[in-house]
Amino acid sequence: MRQFRLRATVSSERPELVRPVLESQIPGGNVSRTGDPKELRVEGMVDGPSARELNRTLLSALRRAEKRTRLRAEWTAEGTTERFFDYVPKGKRPATSEPP
């Protein structure tokens, strides 16, 4: 298991339904609104085997709550950031030196 830092934007027709899912899936994380009333910003730390598996698990849980939910996520661990749009990987890059 590795520890990943998650930074994500979640778009949903009904953000009030997905917020409790985010809070349960990312314990101790920060869930906040963006300027768009249908978007939530998420940051937190999550333990798991891989970014792909964590992303799949999170998006599946969100879509059980609200089918029309989109996830744009960056998972960072061990000096590498992996980006995803929904279930699709969008590439890897070296992590920036920002604090978690």
C-alpha positions as CSV (number, residue, x, y, z in Angstrom):
1,M,0.0,0.0,0.0
2,R,1.2,3.5,-0.8
3,Q,-0.1,6.8,0.3
4,F,-1.4,9.1,-2.4
5,R,-2.2,12.8,-2.3
6,L,-5.5,13.5,-4.1
7,R,-6.4,16.7,-5.8
8,A,-9.6,16.6,-7.8
9,T,-12.6,18.4,-9.2
10,V,-15.9,16.6,-9.1
11,S,-18.7,17.9,-11.3
12,S,-22.3,16.6,-10.7
13,E,-25.8,17.6,-11.4
14,R,-26.5,17.1,-7.7
15,P,-23.4,17.9,-5.7
16,E,-25.3,17.5,-2.4
17,L,-25.6,13.8,-3.1
18,V,-21.9,13.2,-3.9
19,R,-20.4,15.3,-1.1
20,P,-21.2,12.7,1.7
21,V,-19.6,10.0,-0.5
22,L,-16.4,12.2,-0.9
23,E,-16.2,12.8,2.8
24,S,-16.5,9.1,3.5
25,Q,-14.0,8.0,0.8
26,I,-11.5,10.7,1.7
27,P,-11.4,10.7,5.5
28,G,-9.8,13.8,6.9
29,G,-9.8,15.4,3.4
30,N,-11.1,18.8,2.4
31,V,-14.2,19.1,0.3
32,S,-15.2,22.6,-0.8
33,R,-17.3,24.3,-3.4
34,T,-15.7,26.0,-6.4
35,G,-17.2,29.1,-8.2
36,D,-19.5,26.7,-10.1
37,P,-22.5,25.5,-8.1
38,K,-22.2,22.0,-9.7
39,E,-18.5,21.5,-8.8
40,L,-16.7,20.4,-5.7
41,R,-12.9,20.6,-5.0
42,V,-11.4,17.7,-3.1
43,E,-8.0,17.4,-1.5
44,G,-6.7,14.7,0.9
45,M,-4.5,11.7,1.5
46,V,-5.6,8.2,0.6
47,D,-3.9,4.8,1.0
48,G,-4.1,2.2,-1.8
49,P,-2.4,-0.1,-4.2
50,S,-2.3,2.2,-7.2
51,A,-3.7,5.5,-8.5
52,R,-5.7,3.7,-11.1
53,E,-7.4,1.5,-8.5
54,L,-8.1,4.4,-6.1
55,N,-9.5,6.5,-9.0
56,R,-11.8,3.6,-10.2
57,T,-13.1,3.0,-6.6
58,L,-13.8,6.7,-6.0
59,L,-15.6,7.3,-9.3
60,S,-17.7,4.1,-9.0
61,A,-18.8,5.2,-5.5
62,L,-19.6,8.7,-6.7
63,R,-21.6,7.3,-9.7
64,R,-23.7,5.1,-7.4
65,A,-24.8,8.3,-5.6
66,E,-25.3,10.3,-8.8
67,K,-24.9,8.8,-12.3
68,R,-24.0,12.0,-14.0
69,T,-20.8,12.7,-12.1
70,R,-17.4,13.6,-13.6
71,L,-14.1,13.2,-11.9
72,R,-10.9,15.1,-12.9
73,A,-8.2,13.8,-10.5
74,E,-4.5,14.0,-9.8
75,W,-3.0,11.3,-7.6
76,T,0.5,11.9,-6.4
77,A,2.9,9.4,-4.7
78,E,6.6,8.8,-4.6
79,G,7.5,11.7,-6.9
80,T,4.9,10.9,-9.6
81,T,1.6,12.5,-10.4
82,E,-1.0,10.5,-12.4
83,R,-3.9,12.4,-14.0
84,F,-7.3,10.9,-14.8
85,F,-10.5,12.1,-16.4
86,D,-13.3,9.8,-15.2
87,Y,-11.8,6.3,-15.7
88,V,-9.4,7.3,-18.4
89,P,-5.7,7.9,-17.5
90,K,-4.4,11.1,-19.0
91,G,-0.7,10.7,-18.3
92,K,2.1,10.7,-15.7
93,R,4.5,13.5,-14.8
94,P,7.1,14.2,-12.1
95,A,5.4,15.7,-9.0
96,T,5.8,19.3,-8.3
97,S,7.5,20.4,-5.0
98,E,4.2,21.8,-3.5
99,P,3.5,20.9,0.1
100,P,0.7,18.3,0.6
